[in-house]
Amino acid sequence: MDICLENIDNNLNKSINPTSVLGMLWLQTHFEDNQWEALSNDQVIISKENSKLLIKDAISAGLMIKSVSGVSMLDVFQKKN
């Protein structure tokens, strides 16, 4: 996996987490220089619509992408009980 996108709210905004050197380098070509530090610290958030575009573009470039809900299994388990 090169980039992980995680839902952070009910609007499906996502945080971007580069998980490989290739993922980080690819993201650097898509964001401004002043955002690179935030990218490397998992502090960039994008909208649902922009995440769809990012995923499509990254996959076409050969990157492996993972998108997760951000809801922990503990939260799911606690809601059932």
Secondary structure, DSSP 8 states (H G I E B T S, - for coil): --EEEEE-STT--EEEEE-SHHHHHHHHTTS-GGGHHHHHTT-EEE-HHHHHHHHHHHHHTT--EEEE----HHHHHHHH-
